[in-house]
Amino acid sequence: MQTKRAQNDVRDLIAVAPAEAARIAGLGRSTLYLALRSGDLPSLKLGRRRLIRLDALTAWLNSHAA
């Protein structure tokens, strides 16, 4: 269970690592990496680090809403 502070920290972020994005979205890392690899979910590459903007994650999730 997340604490209130941990929930607020996520709202303050602009982008997160793929593992954190999967946790936030309630998805497995494999599912998230497939979306990245296919280009469905845009990401940023800064040096060796890949980041996913939270607005892109939200838009991607909304596009898959039933």
C-alpha atoms as one frame of an Amber mdcrd trajectory, in Angstrom:
protein
   0.000   0.000   0.000   1.375   3.397  -0.960   1.682   6.160   1.550   0.194
   9.568   0.865   3.711  10.993   0.422   4.602   8.369  -2.204   1.423   9.157
  -4.169   2.223  12.874  -4.124   5.782  12.210  -5.303   4.484  10.543  -8.474
   2.285  13.551  -9.252   5.326  15.822  -9.009   7.296  13.842 -11.591   7.338
  14.537 -15.319   8.859  11.248 -16.479   9.719   7.870 -14.976  11.742   4.776
 -15.846   9.895   1.933 -17.610   9.752  -0.248 -14.482   8.160   2.596 -12.518
   5.757   3.350 -15.385   4.660  -0.296 -15.378   4.108  -0.166 -11.608   2.102
   3.067 -11.861  -0.047   1.670 -14.675  -0.523  -1.689 -12.981   1.039  -3.536
 -15.907   3.829  -6.033 -16.234   7.185  -4.740 -17.417   7.002  -7.042 -20.445
   3.753  -5.432 -21.616   5.207  -1.969 -21.221   8.431  -2.865 -23.055   6.383
  -4.334 -25.936   4.541  -1.010 -26.252   7.869   0.845 -26.245   9.400  -1.485
 -28.822   6.392  -1.213 -31.151   6.397   2.587 -30.907   2.886   2.732 -29.419
   4.239   4.297 -26.229   6.715   7.121 -26.857   9.761   7.510 -24.645  12.868
   9.622 -24.248  16.420   8.355 -24.326  18.872  10.409 -22.254  22.290   8.830
 -22.382  21.719   5.213 -21.415  18.524   5.954 -19.549  15.043   5.564 -21.042
  12.231   7.653 -19.584   8.496   7.713 -20.209   6.644  10.978 -19.781   3.652
  10.518 -17.507   1.410  12.421 -19.918   2.419   9.965 -22.681   1.690   7.029
 -20.359  -1.731   8.467 -19.524  -2.539   9.085 -23.202  -1.451   5.544 -24.115
  -3.594   4.047 -21.367  -6.576   6.182 -22.427  -6.193   4.991 -26.017  -6.657
   1.418 -24.778  -9.721   2.136 -22.655 -12.657  -0.140 -23.372
